[in-house]
């Protein structure tokens, strides 16, 4: 269906971004992309992370850090702030790590992000390494290298946050919690058998039919996903 719509120029065009949230021209170490041939088969194997901006009613911009489990599409860590300092992304990562609780850590957990300075910062990298999490980063500016994170960013803003009246950071924090609660618990995804992220996460790989393709094998071919 999406191929047919595209061929007839009927797909909705995304609005162009005006705010740059990724600064990768820095001296900090950058890590290779580990997920080109990797497809998660269960939860807590691949977390994807990204930062997006949120323009509120005052005309100001806030910055949201999200960490999503690539298998279940559940947002496991998040934070909103009025700066893009690394400490804000660290808060989202700490929340995601807390979801692991006392359960046995997965044998392989990869954290994938762009090469932004927040993700390359010494404190962020150390927190990943202290928890035996492999570090993976994009190798170019192609959004398909972090497609799931980009898509979830769009869903949270376009289907939830853009409908809120927001004038302060404190309001934004409450509204983000509400939006992510609705997303995780109530929004079904075609890519996970029309389950909600929370249900797919709880069931893990039981009675779960994967319907999505692996974006990461070929960046030159745009593979659409119904998410």
N, C-alpha and C positions, 0 to 999 in steps of 0.2 A: 504494500500500500504506500509506504514512504517513498519507494522508488518511483511509483506512478505520480505521486504528488510532486516530487522533485522534478521529474521530467516535464511537468506542466507548470512549473514555477508557482506552485501553490503552498509551499512550505513557508512558515512564518520566519522572517529574517530576524536574527538576533540583533539587539541594539549594540552598537559599537561601545567598547569600553573607553572611558575617559580617564579613569584613575589607574595609575600603575601601582600594583601591589607587589610586584616582584622586582627586586634589584639584585641581579646576579653578577654584576661586574665588581666583585670584591675579591679580596686576597685569601679568604678562608677556603679551606679544603672543600672540594666538591666530589661527590661520590658517583660511581657508575650506575647506570640503569640496570637493575637486576630482574626486571619483570617482563622483558620482551617476550620470553617464551614461557612465562609463568601464568597459570590459571588456578586460582584458589579453589579448593575442593571442600573447604569447611571454613568456619569462622576463625578469626584470630590467626590467619595465615598471611593476610595482606591488609594493611591499613593504608589508606590514601589520604593525604592532607593537602589543604590549600587555604589561602587567605582571600577573602573577597571584601569589597566595600559595600556599605549600606548608606545611601543618602536619606537622611531623615528630614522631617518637615521644616526644620530651621535652615536647611540648605547645607548643613555640616555633614561630614562623612564619618561614619564609624567603620571599624574593621573587624570582620568576623573570621576567626580561625576555626576550621572544622576538621575533624578526623572521622573517617567513615570506614567501616568494615566492608571491604570490596566484595565479599561473598554474600552477605545478607543485606547490604546497603544501609545498615543501621548506623546512625551517627553516634559514635561512642565517646567523643570528646568535643567540646566547643567552648568558645569564649568570645566576648565582644568587648571592644575597648575603643578609646578615642585616639590611640596611637598604634603603630605597627611594630613596636618594640618586641624583641624576641621573647621577653618575659610573658607577653600575652599569649603567644603560641605555646609556650611551655605550660601555661595553665591548662590549655586544651589537652595537651599530651598527658599531663598529670591526671586529668579526669579520665582519659581513655585507659591509662594504666590501672586506675582504681577499679575499672570494670572487670579486670581479671581476677580481683579478689584473692582468695586463698586457693583458687583452683590451680592445678598444675599448669605451668606455662607451656604453650605450644612448642613443639620441637623447632618449628621454623616460623618466625613472625618477621615480616618485612614491613618497614615503614617507607612509603614512597611519597615524594614531594617534588616540587620544583627546586631550583638551585638558589632560591631567595636567601638573603642574608640571615633571616630568622631561623631557617632550617639548618643552615651551616654554622650557626653560632656555637661557640664552645660549650655553653651550658645545655643547649638542646641536644647536641650530638652526644655529650656525656650521659645525659639521662637515657637516651636510647641504648648506648653501649652498656651502661650499668644494669640494664634490664635485658641484656642479650638479644636485642632487636637489631636485625640487619638493616642497613641504611641504603636506600635506593633513591636516585634522583633522575630527573629528566635530563636529556642531553641537548635539547633545542627548545625553541619557543613554541613548538607545535603543541596545541592544547590536547591533541589525541594522546600524547605521552602521559597525561594525567586526566584521562577522559572522565572517569567515574567521579572524581573529586569536582571537576568542572561542572558536570551535570547536576550533582547534588547542590552545589552552590546556586545554580540557576533555579532549581526547584524551590529551595528555601526562600529565596528572594522573590521570585515571580509569583509563586503560589501562596505565599504567606506574608512575608515581611512588608511587601509593597502595599499591602492593604491596611497596615496599621498607621495610626496617627501617633507619631513619635517625636518628642521634643527634647528629651533628656537621655543621658546615658543610663540612668536608673530605670527609666521606662523601657529602654531598649533591652536591657538585661532580662527583665520580666517577659517581654514579648518574644525574645529569642527562645527562652525556656518553653514558652507556650507553643511556639511554632515547631520546635524540634520534637516536643512531646506528641503533637498532632502528626507530624511526619512519621515518626518511628512507630506509632501505634495505630494510625488510621489510614495511612496512604498506601494502597496496594500498588505493586509494581508488576508489570507484565513480564519483566525479565526474571522474576523469581516466582513464577507460577501464580501471579496475582495475589501473592501474600504480602502482608505488611512487613517492613524490616524487622520489627520486634519478633513477629511470629517466625520468620525465616531464621532469625538469630537463635531463638529458643530451640527450634527443631534441629538446628545445625544442618547436617546433611541427611536427615531422615525424611523420607517421603517428599523429596525435593527434586524437582525437575529443572535443570539449568536450561534456560532459554536464551541466554545472551551469548554473544560471540566474544572472543578475546581481541580487544582493540590493539593490544600492544605488539602483535606479531608483525604487523605491516602498517607503518604510519602513513604510507603514501596512498593507501586505499581507505577511503572513509567508510567505516562500517557503522551503520546507524543502529541505535539500540532503543527499544521501547522500555524506558525505565520509569 
